[in-house]
Amino acid sequence: MRKIAVVILNWNGQEFLRKFLPSVVKFSIDDAEIIVADNASTDDSIKVLETEFPQVRIIKNETNSGFSSGYNNALKHVKAKYYVLINSDLEVTKNWINPVIDLMESDENIAVCQPKIKSYHEKEMFEYAGAAGGFLDKYGYPFCRGRIFQSMEKDEGQYNDVCEIFWASGSSFFVKAELFNKYGGFDGDFFAHMEEIDLCWRLKNEGFKIMYCPDSTVFHVGGGTLPKSLSKKTYLNFRNNFILMYKNLPYGRVIRTIIARLILDAVAGMKFLSQGDYKDSLAVMRAHIFFYRRLRTTRAKRKLISHRQVSCLYNSNIVFEHFMWKKKYFSQLDANKFSK
C-alpha cells in the first residue's frame, strides 16, 4: 500500500490528459501512486493512457456515473492512507503534495485539505472552484477566500496563511482514506457539483476539520466538464444545494432555512426568466421537483448524520452583501459573523 494515491477521474478527456498529466507525473511520481479512473469514456482516453503514460495505473468504471459515484466506485480499488483527488484539467507544481500531507499529519482531527487554487489562464488570479478555501453562508450559498460569486481576486499573498475552512474544492481534494470510507464517501445522488461540500459538512458534523494549505499551489482550467452556461449545471447546483442543506443543517435551523431558500430560489428563477434564460429558469423548477420527489430518501440520509453547530459558517446572506452592498472581496466580510 502506498501512503498517497493521486486519483484523476476522467470522462472523454483525452486532450486534458495529454496536456496536464505530464505535470502530475513529473511532480508526483516520487511521492504517490498515480491513477486515472476512467468513467466509461468513448474517446481515445484509454489508448492515450496505455501508450503515452505507462507509469499511470488505470481503473475502468463500467459506466459514467458522474463525479460522486465515479470516485466512490474507483476508490474501492485503491489502497492508500491519503486520497488526493484532482480534476483532469489541473496543472500541479513542484512539491505540491508534501506540504498538504505534512499539515494533515500535524493534527489527527484534520480530515480534508486543499492547496491554493489559481487560474490556469490567468496565473496571477485565484480560480473559481476553490481559490484559497471554501465557505458557506447561512442560506447555503458557497463562496471562497479569493472568490465571491464571479468576483475573482488577484493573488497578492493575502491568503498565505494556514486556515480552517468550511469546504475544500473537489478539483484538488486531499482526504484521509479511512475517513472517506468510514463516512460513505461522496453522495452518489449528487452526480456532480457540491458533493465535496456535502462530504466536508458531514465530516465537520463529526468534529473533524477542513483546512487550506497555502504552501502548495495548483492551476485549474475550470468548467472542463460542464460549461458555466449549461442549464444542466444550473439544475445540479440548485438541486444539490437544496439536498446539501436538508441533510446537514441542525434541527433548529433546517425548516426556516429551507423556507427562506424557497423564496430566494423563486427570485433567482424569475431573474433568469426576465433575462430570457428560459432553460435556467426551468432548471430551478426541475431542481425543486427532484428534491420533493426524493425527500424520503434524503430524510433517511439525514438521520444518519450527527448534526451540530459547525465552524466557518457565515451567519449572513452573501447574496445581499455581494449584489446589494457591493462586497467583492473576502476581506470586506465581517469576521465576527463566521461561526467559531
VOGU-3710 file (C-alpha; in Angstrom, 3 decimals, decimal comma):
1> mrkiavviln> 0,000/0,000/0,000  1,317/3,410/-0,986  0,858/6,178/1,540  -0,584/8,552/-1,071  -2,684/7,896/-4,165  -3,315/10,690/-6,667  -6,546/9,790/-8,445  -7,854/11,615/-11,521  -11,420/10,985/-12,653  -11,666/11,157/-16,427
11> wngqeflrkf> -14,507/11,157/-18,899  -13,715/11,825/-22,554  -10,798/13,992/-21,516  -8,010/12,715/-23,741  -6,811/16,238/-24,559  -6,768/17,222/-20,891  -4,787/14,063/-20,118  -2,210/14,868/-22,779  -1,926/18,450/-21,589  -1,953/18,111/-17,793
21> lpsvvkfsid> -0,991/14,556/-16,865  2,725/15,188/-17,633  2,919/17,739/-14,790  1,183/15,308/-12,422  3,652/12,556/-13,308  6,677/14,851/-13,100  5,835/16,318/-9,701  4,066/13,360/-8,067  5,645/10,088/-9,170  8,206/10,078/-6,335
31> daeiivadna> 5,574/10,679/-3,663  2,460/8,853/-4,779  0,840/6,220/-6,930  -0,824/7,944/-9,887  -4,174/6,570/-11,019  -6,658/7,583/-13,682  -10,189/6,372/-13,027  -11,971/6,365/-16,368  -15,756/6,845/-16,364  -16,510/4,746/-19,465
41> stddsikvle> -15,017/7,253/-21,917  -15,998/6,941/-25,564  -12,982/8,844/-26,891  -9,380/7,563/-27,018  -8,615/8,253/-23,334  -7,697/4,644/-22,542  -5,493/4,363/-25,627  -3,718/7,619/-24,741  -3,078/6,384/-21,202  -1,835/2,974/-22,271
51> tefpqvriik> 0,514/4,251/-24,968  1,718/7,592/-23,587  1,563/7,114/-19,802  2,579/3,533/-18,964  3,572/4,607/-15,412  -0,036/5,506/-14,630  -2,452/2,898/-13,305  -5,879/2,751/-14,978  -9,150/1,884/-13,266  -12,053/1,374/-15,666
61> netnsgfssg> -15,517/2,191/-14,339  -18,243/0,367/-16,239  -20,478/3,420/-16,654  -20,294/7,205/-16,465  -21,866/7,616/-13,033  -20,688/11,187/-12,546  -18,127/12,679/-10,192  -19,619/11,292/-6,984  -20,203/7,632/-7,802  -17,325/7,624/-10,262
71> ynnalkhvka> -14,877/8,323/-7,462  -16,711/6,092/-4,980  -16,512/3,134/-7,358  -12,886/3,725/-8,313  -11,608/4,245/-4,773  -12,865/0,791/-3,765  -9,836/-0,450/-5,740  -7,300/1,955/-4,214  -5,333/1,216/-1,048  -3,659/4,273/0,465
81> kyyvlinsdl> -3,625/6,351/3,617  -4,425/9,535/1,698  -6,543/10,010/-1,407  -5,602/13,060/-3,486  -8,483/13,616/-5,888  -7,770/16,038/-8,721  -9,514/17,121/-11,893  -8,071/16,208/-15,257  -7,768/19,929/-16,129  -5,379/20,674/-13,265
91> evtknwinpv> -1,705/21,629/-13,587  0,312/20,852/-10,471  3,632/22,359/-9,411  6,831/21,237/-7,739  6,380/19,976/-4,161  2,595/20,349/-4,276  1,847/17,186/-2,268  4,118/17,152/0,782  3,130/20,481/2,411  -0,520/19,431/2,426
101> idlmesdeni> 0,229/15,960/3,799  2,516/17,457/6,462  -0,292/19,764/7,570  -2,786/16,896/7,706  -0,410/14,752/9,746  0,139/17,565/12,235  -3,407/17,172/13,606  -5,379/13,930/13,745  -8,620/15,935/13,568  -7,850/17,253/10,071
111> avcqpkiksy> -9,889/15,175/7,620  -9,630/17,159/4,379  -7,308/19,812/2,953  -6,876/21,771/-0,253  -3,967/23,730/-1,763  -4,058/27,234/-3,176  -6,000/27,026/-6,440  -5,213/29,607/-9,111  -6,385/30,157/-12,657  -4,527/28,303/-15,391
121> hekemfeyag> -5,341/31,027/-17,932  -4,632/33,965/-15,609  -1,822/32,764/-13,417  -1,926/35,726/-11,021  -5,638/35,252/-10,266  -7,435/32,863/-7,945  -9,650/30,293/-9,644  -13,398/29,968/-9,199  -13,514/26,379/-7,942  -11,836/26,663/-4,554
131> aaggfldkyg> -9,456/29,641/-4,640  -7,985/29,894/-1,104  -10,604/27,751/0,604  -14,370/27,421/0,586  -17,045/28,792/2,918  -20,834/28,672/3,139  -23,334/31,317/4,185  -26,392/30,694/6,387  -28,596/30,010/3,354  -26,235/27,523/1,740
141> ypfcrgrifq> -24,538/29,768/-0,833  -20,873/28,793/-1,311  -18,042/31,279/-1,746  -14,281/31,334/-1,234  -11,409/33,346/0,093  -10,369/34,906/-3,184  -13,723/34,435/-4,973  -17,223/35,666/-4,211  -19,630/34,655/-6,976  -17,952/35,856/-10,206
151> smekdegqyn> -15,579/38,320/-8,484  -12,108/36,793/-8,542  -9,203/38,283/-6,598  -5,590/38,641/-7,632  -3,191/36,615/-5,505  -1,033/39,161/-3,717  -0,166/36,954/-0,767  -3,242/37,994/1,198  -4,189/34,346/1,792  -0,776/32,878/2,557
161> dvceifwasg> -1,860/31,666/5,984  -2,895/28,175/7,025  -6,614/28,460/7,662  -9,557/26,339/8,740  -12,273/26,469/6,066  -15,767/25,086/5,569  -15,182/23,085/2,399  -12,315/22,078/0,136  -12,540/22,103/-3,636  -13,204/18,832/-5,435
171> ssffvkaelf> -10,741/19,938/-8,103  -7,871/19,306/-5,653  -9,183/17,365/-2,676  -6,840/15,762/-0,121  -8,713/13,405/2,222  -7,776/10,744/4,737  -8,863/7,476/3,127  -10,050/5,926/6,386  -12,486/8,788/6,991  -13,643/8,939/3,375
181> nkyggfdgdf> -14,607/5,278/3,538  -15,977/5,302/7,090  -18,429/8,114/6,334  -19,581/6,825/2,972  -17,561/8,920/0,552  -19,445/11,226/-1,800  -23,233/11,119/-2,028  -23,955/9,372/-5,320  -27,272/11,201/-5,741  -25,367/14,446/-6,314
191> fahmeeidlc> -23,828/13,121/-9,577  -21,665/16,260/-9,849  -21,355/19,642/-8,087  -21,305/20,277/-4,334  -20,662/16,647/-3,371  -17,369/17,791/-1,846  -19,191/20,420/0,242  -21,606/17,755/1,443  -18,780/15,419/2,481  -16,882/18,234/4,223
201> wrlknegfki> -20,027/19,245/6,117  -20,701/15,668/7,196  -17,133/15,373/8,447  -17,443/18,686/10,292  -20,623/17,349/11,878  -18,452/14,516/13,222  -15,996/17,005/14,741  -13,284/16,971/12,066  -11,502/19,955/10,497  -11,234/21,061/6,871
211> mycpdstvfh> -8,076/23,042/6,110  -6,398/25,219/3,486  -2,646/24,921/2,838  -1,051/27,937/1,108  2,336/26,249/0,663  1,020/24,163/-2,221  -0,176/25,716/-5,482  -2,073/24,242/-8,424  -3,553/25,831/-11,553  -7,057/24,903/-12,670
221> vgggtlpksl> -8,742/25,463/-16,038  -12,281/25,095/-14,654  -15,534/24,341/-16,450  -13,902/21,396/-18,196  -16,790/19,017/-17,510  -19,832/21,286/-17,779  -19,601/24,806/-19,237  -20,844/27,528/-16,865  -23,571/28,476/-19,341  -25,089/24,983/-19,480
231> skktylnfrn> -28,557/24,716/-17,900  -27,682/21,258/-16,586  -25,102/22,895/-14,327  -27,772/25,307/-13,051  -30,043/22,347/-12,358  -27,372/20,389/-10,483  -26,262/23,395/-8,451  -29,771/24,292/-7,240  -30,817/20,676/-6,735  -27,700/19,600/-4,886
241> nfilmyknlp> -27,594/22,723/-2,757  -31,118/22,038/-1,517  -30,207/18,422/-0,692  -26,993/19,594/0,971  -28,816/21,881/3,362  -31,620/19,487/4,209  -29,144/16,744/5,042  -26,703/18,734/7,137  -28,379/21,680/8,864  -29,050/21,219/12,605
251> ygrvirtiia> -32,673/20,641/13,595  -33,204/24,152/14,932  -32,349/25,741/11,586  -33,357/23,377/8,805  -37,034/24,323/8,368  -36,636/28,105/8,418  -33,586/27,923/6,142  -35,411/25,767/3,591  -38,357/28,192/3,590  -36,007/31,137/3,073
261> rlildavagm> -34,298/29,349/0,208  -37,647/28,629/-1,454  -38,182/32,380/-1,649  -34,623/33,127/-2,774  -34,729/30,396/-5,429  -38,038/31,759/-6,716  -36,385/35,166/-7,082  -33,461/33,541/-8,923  -35,864/31,722/-11,250  -37,726/34,946/-12,058
271> kflsqgdykd> -34,409/36,730/-12,665  -33,394/34,050/-15,176  -36,806/34,421/-16,844  -36,539/38,219/-17,059  -33,152/37,840/-18,756  -34,530/35,396/-21,315  -32,718/32,428/-19,753  -35,722/30,135/-20,036  -33,731/26,933/-19,708  -32,076/28,122/-16,496
281> slavmrahif> -35,442/29,199/-15,082  -36,870/25,773/-15,866  -33,771/24,164/-14,342  -34,534/25,822/-10,982  -38,082/24,441/-11,077  -36,866/20,959/-12,019  -34,340/21,049/-9,177  -37,095/21,612/-6,630  -39,318/18,906/-8,129  -36,450/16,414/-7,823
291> fyrrlrttra> -35,905/17,382/-4,199  -39,552/16,804/-3,247  -39,702/13,501/-5,090  -36,583/12,276/-3,284  -37,494/13,723/0,092  -37,982/10,346/1,771  -34,568/9,122/0,592  -32,875/12,348/1,647  -34,594/12,229/5,032  -33,200/8,729/5,580
301> krklishrqv> -29,698/10,026/4,848  -30,225/12,939/7,219  -30,991/10,537/10,064  -27,505/9,032/9,714  -25,751/12,375/10,301  -24,648/13,761/13,656  -25,868/17,361/13,464  -24,126/20,136/15,369  -23,240/23,796/15,123  -20,096/23,822/12,990
311> sclynsnivf> -17,263/26,311/12,497  -16,652/28,564/9,485  -20,331/29,048/8,587  -21,005/32,666/7,578  -24,069/33,816/9,513  -25,253/36,338/6,952  -26,617/36,450/3,398  -23,688/36,580/0,989  -26,091/37,262/-1,919  -27,267/40,548/-0,405
321> ehfmwkkkyf> -23,795/41,532/0,743  -22,307/40,969/-2,691  -25,035/42,200/-5,038  -26,610/44,932/-2,904  -23,763/46,074/-0,673  -21,112/45,505/-3,380  -18,744/43,420/-1,281  -16,405/41,774/-3,779  -13,559/40,639/-1,555  -13,396/38,231/1,354
331> sqldankfsk> -11,612/40,874/3,439  -14,741/43,049/3,242  -16,837/40,474/5,120  -17,408/40,769/8,864  -15,109/38,257/10,542  -17,384/38,200/13,597  -20,156/36,633/11,505  -18,198/33,418/10,974  -19,117/30,698/13,460  -16,290/29,506/15,684
//
